[in-house]
Amino acid sequence: MIELSNDVLVFSFPEVHRDAVLRIDFQRTLRIPDDDRKYPLPPGLGRFPLRHVDDHAARVPAEWLRRGGVMLPMYQSEALWLHFASSHGYPFAVKVAAGKVNAVTGDAWREELSRVPQDYVAVPEQPWLDGYCVSEGVIRQFVAMPLGSGYTVEEQVSGRAEHGGIQLLVQPLKREAYERMRRSVPLTSRYFGTLIAEESMLAYDADMGLGAGGQMSQEIYTDERDFADWDLTHRGRCFVHLTNSLLWRSITGAEPPATPVTAEEYTRAGLPWFEYYAEDTKALRGSEKLAQVKSIAQLGQERGDRPLPENTPVDPARIIELRAGLGKHQVREGAF
């Protein structure tokens, strides 16, 4: 069952276990500079608003209605990250694709989970995902660009501007595997999945996709569980459509969020960036396919274009360490 509650997607599997509940929200954030440097984790600046596509059937494209799901507004060249919160530390395998290009492997979308190569993130060990896994410990940030502009990863990998948006597929751990885990793992050492507080120019095409932005230090953790412990018979799938903020107003009648602050403004104000550590975990090596993808700035330079305003390098001076398993007091939250 998939529900929308307070701008959070809630995937629940009561037929598997009452604790099998996963919450996913989409965080506004700083767009890190797209240069040759590697940056720490930027903050969460609040959730993007989410709306059911079906609630606005008269105003959205017919293809959106066919796919169903939810929608959120983004400005061109705005960034986001996905936050995963698992009730009681219940494990989930979550596949994330942008434009039906898997964000972990760079492969085309497929329903089935794969262990070799691992094409999903394992929650709650993975509390968030900020972008495409290009190498071990490095991602390129998810940055919104108009579908059809040539800047999205979908267009680079598939050669087509067809899908846009974000696709999610969630599968829980089997009940018996979870019960076995509960007996063997002390409550104090479990992940809580609450490492965040609960709380330009516009494109004129309806569909937005995600390009590859700047480089960020973030590990995508290897799933160390027995692959047979995943419940492959129960799954939840949702399409998240991205629309530019001008059309959001036209479709919903609501004002879009204010334009985000820049990385330069945020850093100059002395506000925090973050580093995340999870002990006894291994990181995936990264995708060779995604490593070959050109960033938005690289493509813009080739074209003699300037797709990323405010791309000035910054030097984060205030960096807060977050560690897995330390409980609910940890947040990845900024303010301006």
Sine and cosine of phi, psi and omega as CSV:
sin_phi,cos_phi,sin_psi,cos_psi,sin_omega,cos_omega
0.00,0.00,0.70,-0.72,0.02,-1.00
-0.85,-0.53,0.80,-0.60,0.02,-1.00
-0.80,-0.61,0.37,-0.93,0.09,-1.00
-0.92,-0.39,0.87,-0.49,-0.06,-1.00
-0.67,-0.74,0.91,-0.42,0.05,-1.00
0.80,0.60,0.73,0.69,0.03,-1.00
0.91,0.42,0.46,0.89,0.06,-1.00
-0.81,-0.59,0.73,-0.69,0.14,-0.99
-0.99,0.13,0.80,-0.60,-0.04,-1.00
-0.90,-0.43,0.91,-0.40,0.06,-1.00
-0.98,-0.18,0.87,-0.49,-0.01,-1.00
-0.79,-0.62,0.59,-0.81,-0.04,-1.00
-0.76,-0.65,0.94,0.34,-0.05,-1.00
-0.89,0.45,-0.41,0.91,0.03,-1.00
-0.95,0.30,-0.31,0.95,0.05,-1.00
-1.00,-0.05,-0.80,0.60,0.02,-1.00
-0.22,-0.98,0.55,-0.84,-0.01,-1.00
-0.91,0.42,-0.40,0.92,0.03,-1.00
-0.99,0.11,-0.10,1.00,-0.10,-0.99
-0.99,0.16,0.97,0.23,-0.01,-1.00
-0.74,-0.67,0.82,-0.58,0.02,-1.00
-0.84,-0.54,0.73,-0.68,0.05,-1.00
-0.93,-0.37,0.74,-0.67,0.02,-1.00
-0.80,-0.60,0.82,-0.58,0.13,-0.99
-0.80,-0.60,0.24,-0.97,-0.11,-0.99
-0.89,-0.45,0.90,-0.43,-0.12,-0.99
-1.00,-0.09,0.74,-0.67,0.20,-0.98
-0.93,0.36,0.51,-0.86,-0.06,-1.00
-0.37,-0.93,0.06,-1.00,0.12,-0.99
-0.96,0.27,0.63,-0.78,0.21,-0.98
-1.00,0.10,0.90,-0.43,-0.02,-1.00
-0.95,0.31,0.45,-0.89,0.01,-1.00
-0.86,0.52,0.66,-0.76,0.04,-1.00
-0.99,-0.12,1.00,0.05,-0.03,-1.00
-0.64,-0.77,-0.38,-0.92,-0.05,-1.00
-1.00,0.02,0.07,1.00,-0.06,-1.00
-0.99,-0.13,0.29,-0.96,0.05,-1.00
-0.91,-0.42,0.79,-0.61,-0.13,-0.99
-0.95,-0.32,0.41,-0.91,0.12,-0.99
-0.96,0.29,0.00,-1.00,-0.04,-1.00
-0.94,0.35,0.79,-0.61,0.11,-0.99
-0.98,0.22,0.22,-0.97,-0.07,-1.00
-0.98,0.18,0.21,-0.98,0.26,-0.97
-1.00,0.02,0.74,-0.67,-0.04,-1.00
-0.92,-0.39,0.43,0.90,0.01,-1.00
0.95,-0.30,0.40,-0.91,-0.04,-1.00
-0.96,0.27,0.58,-0.82,0.25,-0.97
-0.93,0.36,0.60,-0.80,0.12,-0.99
-0.94,0.34,0.61,-0.79,0.03,-1.00
-0.86,-0.51,0.60,-0.80,0.07,-1.00
-0.68,-0.73,0.54,-0.84,0.10,-0.99
-0.93,0.37,0.75,-0.66,0.07,-1.00
-0.87,0.50,-0.67,0.74,-0.05,-1.00
-0.89,0.45,-0.39,0.92,0.01,-1.00
-0.96,0.27,-0.15,0.99,-0.03,-1.00
-0.75,-0.66,0.68,0.73,-0.13,-0.99
-0.86,0.51,-0.52,0.85,-0.08,-1.00
-0.97,0.23,-0.23,0.97,-0.14,-0.99
-0.86,-0.51,-0.13,0.99,-0.02,-1.00
-0.98,-0.19,0.36,-0.93,0.03,-1.00
-0.86,0.51,0.54,-0.84,-0.02,-1.00
-0.86,0.51,-0.55,0.83,-0.01,-1.00
-0.91,0.42,-0.53,0.84,0.05,-1.00
-0.91,0.41,-0.65,0.76,0.02,-1.00
-0.91,0.42,-0.60,0.80,0.00,-1.00
-0.90,0.43,-0.65,0.76,-0.01,-1.00
-0.98,0.17,-0.45,0.89,-0.04,-1.00
0.94,0.33,-0.32,-0.95,0.05,-1.00
0.99,-0.10,-0.48,-0.88,-0.07,-1.00
-0.78,-0.63,0.15,-0.99,0.02,-1.00
-0.67,-0.74,0.42,-0.91,0.07,-1.00
-0.59,-0.80,0.44,-0.90,-0.04,-1.00
-1.00,-0.10,0.64,-0.77,0.09,-1.00
-0.66,-0.75,0.58,-0.81,0.18,-0.98
-0.98,0.18,0.48,-0.88,0.09,-1.00
-0.86,0.51,0.71,-0.70,-0.02,-1.00
0.95,0.31,0.25,0.97,0.11,-0.99
-0.99,0.11,0.47,-0.88,-0.03,-1.00
-0.94,-0.35,0.33,-0.94,0.09,-1.00
-0.54,-0.84,0.25,-0.97,0.21,-0.98
-0.62,-0.79,0.41,-0.91,-0.04,-1.00
-0.99,-0.14,0.73,-0.69,0.03,-1.00
-0.92,-0.39,0.76,-0.65,-0.02,-1.00
-0.92,-0.39,0.79,-0.61,0.03,-1.00
-0.78,-0.63,0.90,-0.43,-0.08,-1.00
-0.96,-0.27,0.86,-0.52,0.02,-1.00
-0.88,0.48,0.75,-0.66,0.07,-1.00
0.86,0.50,0.31,0.95,-0.02,-1.00
0.95,0.32,0.37,0.93,0.00,-1.00
-0.90,0.43,0.76,-0.65,-0.05,-1.00
-0.98,0.20,0.60,-0.80,0.07,-1.00
-0.66,-0.75,0.53,-0.85,0.21,-0.98
-0.98,-0.18,0.83,-0.56,-0.09,-1.00
-0.84,-0.54,0.87,-0.49,0.09,-1.00
-1.00,-0.09,0.73,-0.68,0.00,-1.00
-0.81,-0.58,0.80,-0.60,0.05,-1.00
-0.74,-0.67,0.55,-0.84,0.10,-0.99
-0.89,-0.45,0.88,-0.48,-0.08,-1.00
0.88,0.47,0.50,0.87,-0.02,-1.00
0.89,0.45,0.40,0.91,0.18,-0.98
-0.95,-0.30,0.87,-0.49,-0.06,-1.00
-0.87,0.49,0.80,-0.60,-0.09,-1.00
-0.96,0.29,-0.25,0.97,0.00,-1.00
-1.00,-0.09,-0.67,0.74,-0.09,-1.00
-0.96,-0.29,-0.39,0.92,-0.11,-0.99
0.99,0.13,0.02,1.00,0.01,-1.00
-0.99,0.16,0.26,-0.97,0.08,-1.00
-0.92,0.39,0.46,-0.89,-0.02,-1.00
-0.86,0.50,0.70,-0.72,0.16,-0.99
-0.58,-0.81,0.52,-0.86,-0.09,-1.00
-0.94,0.34,-0.61,0.79,-0.13,-0.99
-0.97,0.25,0.60,-0.80,0.12,-0.99
-0.95,0.31,0.55,-0.83,0.07,-1.00
-0.80,-0.60,0.72,-0.69,0.08,-1.00
-1.00,0.00,-0.57,0.82,0.00,-1.00
-0.79,-0.61,0.98,-0.22,-0.08,1.00
-0.97,0.24,0.42,-0.91,0.06,-1.00
-0.93,0.37,0.86,-0.52,-0.08,-1.00
-0.91,-0.41,0.45,0.89,-0.03,-1.00
-0.53,-0.85,0.25,-0.97,0.14,-0.99
-0.97,-0.24,0.57,-0.82,-0.03,-1.00
-0.98,-0.20,0.89,-0.45,0.01,-1.00
-0.98,-0.20,0.64,-0.76,0.28,0.96
-1.00,-0.06,0.01,1.00,0.02,-1.00
-0.84,0.55,-0.58,0.82,0.01,-1.00
-0.99,-0.16,0.99,-0.17,-0.07,-1.00
-0.98,0.19,-0.33,0.94,-0.02,-1.00
-0.38,-0.93,0.28,-0.96,0.08,-1.00
-0.65,-0.76,0.84,-0.54,-0.09,-1.00
-0.97,-0.25,-0.19,0.98,-0.06,-1.00
0.05,-1.00,-0.31,-0.95,-0.07,-1.00
-0.99,0.12,0.72,-0.70,-0.04,-1.00
-0.99,0.17,0.98,-0.18,-0.11,-0.99
-0.99,-0.13,-0.42,0.91,0.07,-1.00
-0.31,-0.95,0.08,-1.00,-0.04,-1.00
-0.89,0.45,0.87,-0.49,0.03,-1.00
0.98,0.19,0.15,0.99,-0.04,-1.00
-0.70,-0.71,0.74,-0.67,0.13,-0.99
-0.84,-0.55,0.32,-0.95,0.19,-0.98
-0.95,-0.32,0.77,-0.64,-0.20,-0.98
-0.89,0.47,0.60,-0.80,0.14,-0.99
-0.94,0.34,0.87,-0.50,0.00,-1.00
-0.74,-0.67,0.77,-0.64,-0.07,-1.00
-0.97,0.26,0.75,-0.66,0.09,-1.00
-0.64,-0.77,0.45,-0.89,-0.01,-1.00
-0.89,0.46,0.72,-0.70,0.07,-1.00
-0.93,0.37,0.78,-0.63,-0.06,-1.00
0.98,-0.21,-0.10,1.00,-0.01,-1.00
-0.99,0.14,-0.26,0.97,-0.05,-1.00
1.00,0.00,-0.05,1.00,-0.06,-1.00
-1.00,-0.07,-0.21,0.98,-0.05,-1.00
-0.98,0.19,0.45,-0.89,0.06,-1.00
-0.90,0.43,-0.58,0.81,0.05,-1.00
-0.81,0.59,-0.72,0.70,-0.04,-1.00
-0.94,0.35,-0.58,0.82,0.03,-1.00
-0.94,0.35,-0.65,0.76,-0.09,-1.00
-0.99,0.15,-0.71,0.71,-0.10,-1.00
-0.99,-0.12,-0.31,0.95,-0.05,-1.00
0.98,0.18,0.11,0.99,-0.04,-1.00
-0.74,-0.68,0.48,-0.88,0.12,-0.99
-0.95,-0.32,0.99,0.11,-0.21,-0.98
-0.88,-0.47,-0.66,0.75,-0.19,-0.98
-0.94,-0.34,-0.78,0.63,-0.09,-1.00
0.90,0.44,-0.17,-0.99,0.10,-0.99
0.89,0.45,-0.24,-0.97,-0.03,-1.00
-0.78,-0.62,0.70,-0.72,0.08,-1.00
-0.93,-0.37,0.68,-0.74,0.01,-1.00
-0.83,-0.56,0.66,-0.75,0.14,-0.99
-0.70,-0.71,0.80,-0.59,-0.10,-0.99
-0.86,-0.51,0.77,-0.64,0.07,-1.00
-0.75,-0.67,0.74,-0.68,-0.06,-1.00
-1.00,0.07,0.24,-0.97,0.18,-0.98
-0.96,0.28,0.48,-0.88,0.06,-1.00
-0.89,0.46,0.50,-0.86,-0.02,-1.00
-0.83,0.56,-0.74,0.67,-0.08,-1.00
-0.92,0.40,-0.55,0.84,0.04,-1.00
-0.93,0.36,-0.61,0.79,0.04,-1.00
-0.91,0.41,-0.69,0.72,0.02,-1.00
-0.89,0.45,-0.61,0.79,0.04,-1.00
-0.90,0.43,-0.64,0.77,0.03,-1.00
-0.90,0.43,-0.66,0.75,-0.01,-1.00
-0.88,0.47,-0.59,0.81,0.00,-1.00
-0.96,0.29,-0.45,0.89,-0.13,-0.99
-0.98,-0.19,-0.32,0.95,-0.08,-1.00
-0.93,-0.37,0.86,-0.51,0.03,-1.00
-0.87,0.49,0.57,-0.82,-0.03,-1.00
-0.84,0.54,-0.60,0.80,-0.08,-1.00
-0.93,0.37,-0.30,0.95,-0.03,-1.00
-0.97,-0.24,0.06,1.00,0.02,-1.00
-0.98,0.20,0.42,-0.91,0.12,-0.99
-0.97,0.26,0.60,-0.80,-0.01,-1.00
-0.98,-0.18,-0.34,0.94,0.01,-1.00
0.92,0.39,0.45,0.89,-0.02,-1.00
-0.76,-0.65,0.72,0.69,-0.07,-1.00
-1.00,0.06,0.35,0.94,0.09,-1.00
-0.58,-0.81,0.59,-0.81,-0.01,-1.00
-0.89,0.45,0.45,-0.89,-0.06,-1.00
-0.95,0.30,-0.56,0.83,0.07,-1.00
-1.00,0.00,0.00,0.00,0.00,0.00
0.00,0.00,-0.02,-1.00,-0.17,-0.99
-0.86,-0.52,0.59,-0.81,-0.02,-1.00
-0.98,-0.18,0.59,-0.81,0.15,-0.99
-1.00,0.03,0.48,-0.88,-0.07,-1.00
-0.94,-0.34,0.01,1.00,0.17,-0.99
-0.99,0.11,0.48,-0.87,-0.04,-1.00
-0.92,0.40,-0.69,0.72,-0.13,-0.99
-1.00,0.08,0.68,-0.73,0.13,-0.99
-0.87,-0.50,0.50,-0.87,0.09,-1.00
-0.83,-0.56,-0.09,-1.00,-0.02,-1.00
-0.88,-0.48,0.83,-0.55,0.10,-1.00
-1.00,-0.08,0.03,-1.00,0.00,-1.00
-0.99,-0.15,0.90,-0.44,-0.03,-1.00
-1.00,-0.08,-0.57,-0.82,-0.05,-1.00
-0.94,0.34,0.22,-0.98,-0.04,-1.00
-1.00,0.04,0.67,-0.74,-0.06,-1.00
-0.72,-0.70,0.58,-0.82,0.08,-1.00
-0.98,0.20,0.95,-0.32,0.05,-1.00
-0.38,-0.93,0.80,-0.60,0.03,-1.00
-1.00,-0.02,0.66,-0.75,0.18,-0.98
-0.98,-0.20,0.90,-0.43,-0.23,-0.97
-0.99,0.15,0.63,-0.78,0.07,-1.00
-0.93,0.36,0.70,-0.71,0.06,-1.00
-0.98,0.19,0.91,-0.41,-0.05,-1.00
-1.00,-0.06,0.02,1.00,-0.02,-1.00
-0.97,0.25,0.32,-0.95,0.17,-0.99
-0.92,0.40,0.84,-0.55,-0.07,-1.00
-0.86,0.51,-0.48,0.88,0.01,-1.00
-0.93,0.37,-0.21,0.98,0.00,-1.00
-0.99,0.17,-0.24,0.97,0.04,-1.00
-0.97,0.25,0.67,-0.74,0.02,-1.00
-1.00,0.08,0.99,-0.17,-0.08,-1.00
-1.00,0.06,0.02,1.00,0.01,-1.00
-1.00,-0.09,-0.26,0.97,0.02,-1.00
-0.88,-0.48,0.75,-0.66,-0.03,-1.00
-0.45,-0.89,0.43,-0.90,0.13,-0.99
-0.80,-0.60,0.73,-0.68,-0.04,-1.00
-0.79,-0.62,0.67,-0.74,-0.01,-1.00
-0.58,-0.81,0.66,-0.75,0.08,-1.00
-0.99,-0.17,0.78,-0.63,0.02,-1.00
-0.93,-0.36,0.95,-0.32,-0.03,-1.00
-0.99,0.11,0.64,-0.77,0.05,-1.00
-0.94,-0.33,0.81,-0.58,0.04,-1.00
-0.82,-0.57,0.50,-0.86,0.04,-1.00
-0.94,0.34,0.36,-0.93,-0.17,-0.99
-0.92,0.39,-0.50,0.87,0.03,-1.00
-0.90,0.43,-0.71,0.70,0.01,-1.00
-0.95,0.31,-0.48,0.88,0.10,-1.00
-0.83,0.55,-0.70,0.72,0.02,-1.00
-0.90,0.45,-0.66,0.75,-0.01,-1.00
-0.92,0.39,-0.64,0.77,-0.06,-1.00
-0.97,0.25,-0.73,0.69,-0.15,-0.99
-0.99,-0.16,-0.35,0.94,-0.11,-0.99
0.98,0.19,0.01,1.00,-0.02,-1.00
-0.98,-0.19,0.48,-0.88,0.06,-1.00
-0.96,0.27,0.66,-0.75,0.09,-1.00
-0.96,0.30,0.26,-0.96,0.09,-1.00
-0.87,0.50,0.38,-0.93,0.06,-1.00
-0.90,0.44,0.39,-0.92,0.04,-1.00
-0.88,0.48,0.65,-0.76,-0.06,-1.00
-0.95,0.31,0.38,-0.92,0.10,-1.00
-0.95,0.32,0.33,-0.94,0.03,-1.00
-1.00,0.03,0.31,-0.95,0.06,-1.00
-0.88,0.48,-0.58,0.82,0.00,-1.00
-0.92,0.40,-0.71,0.70,0.01,-1.00
-0.89,0.45,-0.69,0.72,-0.04,-1.00
-0.90,0.44,-0.72,0.69,-0.03,-1.00
-0.92,0.38,-0.64,0.77,0.01,-1.00
-0.88,0.47,-0.49,0.87,0.02,-1.00
-0.98,0.20,-0.05,1.00,0.04,-1.00
0.97,0.24,0.40,0.92,-0.03,-1.00
-1.00,0.05,0.36,-0.93,-0.23,-0.97
-0.99,0.12,0.55,-0.83,0.29,-0.96
-0.96,-0.27,0.03,-1.00,-0.16,-0.99
-0.64,-0.77,0.46,-0.89,0.21,-0.98
-0.78,-0.62,0.63,-0.78,-0.06,-1.00
-0.87,-0.50,0.72,-0.69,0.00,-1.00
-0.81,-0.59,0.73,-0.68,0.11,-0.99
-0.78,-0.62,0.93,-0.36,-0.06,-1.00
-0.95,0.32,0.43,-0.90,0.07,-1.00
0.86,0.51,0.54,0.84,0.06,-1.00
-0.82,-0.57,0.50,-0.86,0.04,-1.00
-0.94,-0.35,0.52,-0.85,0.00,-1.00
-0.98,-0.19,0.55,-0.84,0.12,-0.99
-0.91,0.42,0.47,-0.88,-0.05,-1.00
-0.96,0.28,-0.32,0.95,-0.03,-1.00
0.98,-0.18,0.27,-0.96,-0.08,-1.00
-0.99,-0.12,0.81,-0.58,0.08,-1.00
-0.90,0.45,-0.58,0.81,0.02,-1.00
-0.89,0.45,-0.73,0.68,-0.03,-1.00
-0.95,0.32,-0.47,0.88,0.04,-1.00
-0.90,0.43,-0.43,0.90,0.00,-1.00
-1.00,0.09,-0.21,0.98,-0.01,-1.00
-0.93,0.36,0.67,-0.74,0.03,-1.00
-1.00,0.08,0.60,-0.80,0.02,-1.00
-0.96,0.26,0.21,-0.98,0.00,-1.00
-0.88,0.48,-0.68,0.73,0.00,-1.00
-0.91,0.41,-0.63,0.78,0.02,-1.00
-0.89,0.45,-0.69,0.72,0.04,-1.00
-0.90,0.43,-0.65,0.76,0.02,-1.00
-0.88,0.47,-0.63,0.78,0.03,-1.00
-0.90,0.43,-0.65,0.76,0.04,-1.00
-0.89,0.45,-0.55,0.83,-0.07,-1.00
-1.00,0.00,-0.14,0.99,-0.11,-0.99
0.95,0.31,0.50,0.87,-0.05,-1.00
-0.92,-0.40,0.24,-0.97,0.04,-1.00
-0.78,-0.62,0.98,0.20,-0.10,-0.99
-0.97,0.23,-0.28,0.96,-0.07,-1.00
-0.87,-0.50,0.99,-0.12,0.12,-0.99
-0.93,0.36,0.36,-0.93,0.05,-1.00
0.82,0.57,0.83,0.56,-0.03,-1.00
-0.96,-0.28,0.52,0.86,-0.06,-1.00
-0.95,0.30,0.76,-0.65,0.06,-1.00
-0.86,0.52,0.53,-0.85,0.02,-1.00
-0.77,-0.63,0.30,-0.95,0.03,-1.00
-0.83,-0.56,1.00,0.03,0.00,-1.00
-0.86,0.51,0.84,-0.54,-0.02,-1.00
-0.98,-0.18,-0.41,0.91,-0.03,-1.00
-0.93,-0.36,0.95,-0.31,-0.04,-1.00
-0.82,-0.57,0.82,-0.58,-0.03,-1.00
-0.98,-0.22,0.74,-0.67,0.05,-1.00
-1.00,0.08,0.75,-0.67,0.13,-0.99
-0.91,-0.42,0.67,-0.75,-0.01,-1.00
-0.80,-0.60,0.62,-0.78,-0.01,-1.00
-0.91,0.42,0.59,-0.81,0.15,-0.99
0.99,0.11,0.12,0.99,-0.05,-1.00
-1.00,-0.06,0.00,1.00,0.15,-0.99
0.97,-0.22,-0.19,-0.98,-0.22,-0.98
-0.99,0.16,-0.16,0.99,-0.07,-1.00
-0.97,0.24,-0.25,0.97,-0.02,-1.00
-0.98,0.19,0.70,-0.71,0.05,-1.00
-0.72,-0.69,0.50,-0.87,0.15,-0.99
-0.91,-0.42,0.97,0.22,-0.17,-0.99
-0.68,-0.73,0.68,-0.73,0.06,-1.00
-0.90,-0.43,0.03,-1.00,0.04,-1.00
-0.47,-0.88,0.40,-0.92,0.04,-1.00
-0.55,-0.83,0.00,0.00,0.00,0.00
